[in-house]
Structure formats: C-alpha cells, structure tokens
Amino acid sequence: MKSKSHFSALLTYTPTEEGGRPTPVSSGYRPGFKFPFDKNLFTGIQKFAGTDLAFPGDSVHAEITLLNPEKLTGKYMKAWISIFLKVIN
C-alpha cells in the first residue's frame, strides 16, 4: 500500500568536513525529524525526486511521509501557515 506524502522539502545534507555523514543516503532513507514547534522526534521516509542517492553536501527535493503523523495532527499546518505569513509580511 502506497502512503501519501505529508509534505515536500528541499533537503541539504551537511558535508562530511562539517560533521555530516561520510556516506550517501538512498531514496527511502528514514531519518528522524525535529520540528521547531514540538519537542518530539518523528520518523519519516524520504523519497527523492530525480535521483536515487544524496551525497554529503548535496541538496535534493524530497517527498516526506511521516510514520507517526497522528502526533502532529493540527500542529504542523498551523506552524507552516504562521511561518509563511511571517515570510510574506
């Protein structure tokens, strides 16, 4: 069963020289995510657009599907709208 992604993001992986990973990650990688409005760590699946690998220092567009979205119900939409409004004002 295919899950619908919860949001899109431009991800930039920290270069190895700056403390980032020494190896590339594949599309389907499941890192932890922290949001500025919540203290919990969330797991999500990253599906890259246009590539299968991201190397340290690369930026890639990805669709993110959270594995535990019920913990964020109503929180992240309000936060993204708030951030967007601050940017355009």
LUMKOL-593163 format. One record per residue (C-alpha): residue in one letter; x, y, z. Coordinates in steps of 0.1 Angstrom, whole numbers, padded with zeros to 4 digits, always signed. Layout:
residues N
aXYZ...
END
This chain:
residues 89
m+0000+0000+0000k+0014+0034-0010s+0012+0062+0015k+0005+0098+0006s+0034+0121+0015h+0027+0147+0042f+0050+0175+0028s+0077+0183+0003a+0111+0196+0013l+0145+0207-0001l+0169+0187+0020t+0206+0197+0023y+0229+0171+0037t+0258+0185+0057p+0292+0179+0041t+0314+0154+0058e+0340+0182+0066e+0313+0200+0086g+0304+0169+0107g+0279+0153+0082r+0276+0117+0072p+0305+0101+0055t+0283+0081+0031p+0254+0088+0008v+0218+0081+0016s+0193+0064-0006s+0158+0074-0015g+0136+0057+0011y+0160+0067+0040r+0142+0070+0073p+0158+0097+0095g+0144+0114+0125f+0128+0149+0121k+0126+0177+0146f+0101+0205+0142p+0106+0238+0159f+0071+0237+0175d+0073+0202+0190k+0098+0185+0214n+0093+0150+0199l+0115+0133+0173f+0095+0120+0144t+0105+0093+0119g+0098+0099+0082i+0105+0083+0048q+0123+0105+0023k+0115+0098-0013f+0139+0118-0036a+0128+0134-0068g+0151+0129-0098t+0178+0109-0080d+0182+0077-0060l+0212+0089-0039a+0222+0120-0020f+0258+0125-0011p+0272+0147+0018g+0269+0183+0007d+0240+0176-0018s+0206+0193-0019v+0177+0172-0031h+0139+0177-0033a+0120+0150-0014e+0085+0140-0005i+0083+0132+0032t+0059+0107+0047l+0058+0107+0085l+0054+0073+0101n+0036+0087+0132p+0017+0117+0118e-0011+0114+0144k+0012+0130+0169l+0013+0162+0148t-0024+0164+0139g-0033+0201+0136k+0002+0213+0148y+0023+0214+0117m-0002+0230+0094k-0007+0259+0119a+0031+0263+0122w+0037+0263+0085i+0010+0289+0079s+0025+0310+0107i+0060+0308+0092f+0046+0315+0057l+0028+0346+0069k+0059+0359+0087v+0079+0355+0055i+0055+0374+0033n+0048+0402+0058
END
